[in-house]
Amino acid sequence: MFETVIGLEVHVQLNTKTKLFCSCPTSFAEHQNINTCPTCLALPGALPVVNKEAAIKAMRLGYAINGNVNHISYFDRKSYFYPDSPSAYQITQLTKAIVQKGEVFIDLKDGTQKRIGMTQAHLEADAGKNMHEGNHSKVDLNRAGTPLLEIVSDPDMRSSDEAVAYLKKLHSTVRYLDISDANMQEGSFRCDVNVSIRPKGQEEFGTRVEIKNINSFRFVAAAIAYEVQRQTEAYEDGVYEQEVHQETRLWNVAEGVTKSMRGKEEAADYRYFPDPDLRPLVVTDEMIAEAKIMPELPDAKVKRYVEELGIKSDDAHVITSDKEMAYYFEEMLENGAVAKTAVTWLTSELLGRLNKAGLSIETSPVDAKALGTLVSKIADSTISGKGGKELLDHMMENESRDIDVLIDELGLAQVSDDGAILAIIDEILAANQDKVEQYKSGKDKLFGFFVGQTMKASKGSANPGKVNELLKQRLS
């Protein structure tokens, strides 16, 4: 039996207005090479200046994960020669990063939590982007110099499920902190996965393989599963040392396999040395105070939702997994919705309709205020649950309008007036005297028949609670 050992290096593009060492904008999808200057093109004589906002955002993550935020950190040059790196080196932090140590707690399927240690989070400049068209390769340097925060975990994960849970928690955290949009499709949240196996009980780590640049939770799980199987089969076949090397591999989505990219470089291969153009990064008291201003994070929200709002832990985790959904939920409560009912209408009714329409919370045609008001109308018996669903269907397909006006126009208002409901009940009972006699002689199941007939006669507008109450009075 083997044990899997996993560590992740997550690259997060910080959502600063400008690049890490120059004033070029970091906007996405601009015309190629338009957001460049002598500094991010590494032209002779151009000097870098550290982006203060990037440093504060890195510090904010450090405080959020209980890390050590260093008041003095250093920048180093990491030498490598790629077409998308005009300087032939990357400015990064090796000697002393801005954040060291820290922890993230992941939720396991059995309801417990596991601590994943953090080695460090360091600032570095992103590379450009290679584009291949037929026999030609082109380089877009708009992304070159964009501030990255590389978050390096300890090798504490033991399965793909744990790795994905860690990634999702980290993804959620950076979005709550508003330090990155963490858009995986655009590459602003991507990771390198380090995987090895070892016989259970062995303390020494096996040969570590790095799978580079994965930008999907699903692909991370698939790449780990494939690599674990590949290494396990090599071990069982007695060819582990010949086939499993310390190397960098790529995940081939089309074939569902990892493929060798290059031998894994060690620190010495990169020829690190202190960057001669950058002085130590010294953070000020003002920067510390700003970095410590942060929102309520997912774990704290879950705890509050369960303890103060009385909702189930599973529901709280679903809602807080997405920042926009949590804020949507809280706005529903501000507009009169009761927490437990709001959970059902948000996670089941609204999300079901959004998924079917290919929409998200951010693009929902029904805003939080409208859904909160709708839920409150059900709670005060203005409309029934069935009427609420009909109203939500209408709101999904039409422009936003006043809820009360829509209720009147669609004829969804519940009749709660005793006199009006009693008039309907009396007609039903008069037309079904034989069933009334049967009910009074002991056939209690006929009560449901009378309720159904009354609701049908009222075209669903009668308040079901009132119908039950008044029918019991008439039949007693």
Residue, then its C-alpha position, 0 to 999 in steps of 0.5 A: m500500500f502506498e501513501t500519496v504526498i501532495g504539495l501545491e504552488v498556487h499562482v494568484q494574479l493580484n488585481t492591482k491597477t498597475k504592474l509590479f514594478c512599473s505603471c503599465p496597466t494590468s487590464f486583460a484582453e487588450h491589443q497585444n503588446i500595448n501595455t508595455c514600457p521600458t521597465c517591463l520590456a527590460l530595456p537597458g537603463a530602465l529601473p523597477v519600483v515596487n508597487k505598494e498596493a501589491a505589497i499590501k494585498a500580499m500582506r492581507l493574505g498573510y494576516a488572513i492565513n495566520g502567517n508571519v508578515n515580514h516587515i522587511s523582505y527581499f527581491d531576488r533574480k531567478s534566471y531562466f531563458y524563455p521567449d515570454s521573458p524579455s529580461a531572461y530572469q524573473i524578479t521574485q522572493l527567495t531569500k526572505a518572502i513577504v509572508q512566511k508560514g501560515e495555515v489553511f483549514i479544509d473541510l473533509k467529507d466526514g465533517t472534520q477539518k484538516r490543517i494544511g500548512m503554508t511554507q510561504a507566499h512571495l511576490e514575483a513578476d508574471a511572464g508574458k504569453n506565447m501564442h502559436e499560429g501554424n508555423h509561427s510563434k508570437v509573444d504578447l508581453n502585456r502580461a509581463g510584469t503583472p504582480l503574482l503572489e505565489i502561495v506555496s503549501d507544505p506537502d500536507m495533502r494526501s489525496s486529490d480530494e484534499a488538494v481540490a478542497y485546499l484549492k477551493k478554500l484558497h480560491s474563495t479566500v483570495r476572492y473574499l479578500d478582494i486581492s484577485d478576481a481568481n479567474m481560472q479561465e483567464g489564468s489569474f488563478r493557476c497552480d503547479v501540483n507536486v506529487s509523489i508516493r511512498p510505501k505506507g509507514q515510510e517517513e522519507f518522501g518519494t521522487r517528486v514530480e511537478i505538474k505545471n500550470i493547471n487552471s481547473f479544479r477538475f483537471v487538478a483531480a484528474a492529473i493527480a489521479y493519473e500521476v499517482q497511478r503511473q508512479t504506483e505501477a512503476y513501483e509495483d513493476g520494479v521500474y520506479e527509479q528508471e521511470v519516475h524522475q524529478e521532473t516537470r510534466l504537463w497535463n494533456v487534457a485531450e489524452g488525459v495523461t501527464k507528459s514530460m516537459r523538462g527535467k526539474e531544475e534545482a535552486a542552483d540551476y536558476r542562479y538566484f542572486p539579490d536583485p541589484d536594482l531593488r532595495p529591501l521591501v520595508v513595510t510601514d505602520e500605515m501599510i500594516a494597518e491597511a492590510k489588516i482591514m479585511p472582510e468576514l472570511p468563509d469560516a467565520k461566516v459559516k460559524r455565524y450562519v450556523e450559530e446565529l441564523g440556525i441554518k445547517s452546516d452543509d447549507a452554510h458551506v454551500i452559500t459561503s463557498d462563493k463570495e457573491m452568493a454569500y453577499y446575495f444571501e445576506e441582502m435577502l435577509e436585509n429585505g425581509a427573508v427569514a434565514k432558513t426559508a431564504v436558504t431553500w429559495l436561493t440554493s434550490e429554487l433560484l440556483g436551479r433556474l440559473n443553472k438551467a439558463g446557463l447563468s450565475i449569481e452575478t448575471s441573475p435577472v432576479d436581484a437579492k432585494a427582489l428574491g428577499t421580498l418574494v420570500s417575505k411575501i410567502a412568510d406573511s401569507t401574501i402568496s403561497g409557495k406555489g405562487g412564489k414559484e410562479l412569480l419567480d418564473h415570471m421574474m426570470e423571464n421579464e424585466s424587474r418590476d415591483i413585487d406587489v404590482l406583479i402579485d396583483e397582475l398575476g392574480l397570485a394574492q392568497v385569500s385569507d379572509d374567513g368569510a370568502i373561504l367559508a363561502i367556498i367551503d360551504e358550496i363544496l360540502a353542500a355538493n358532496q353530502d355523501k362524502v361528508e357523511q362518510y367522513k363523519s362516520g370515520k373515513d378521515k382520509l376524505f379530509g384531503f379531498f375537501v381541501g383539494q376541492t376547496m383549493k381547486a375552487s379558489k384557483g389556488s388563491a385560498n390560504p391552505g392553512k386557513v382552508n384546513e382550519l375552517l374545514k375542521q370547524r365546519l366538519s366537526 
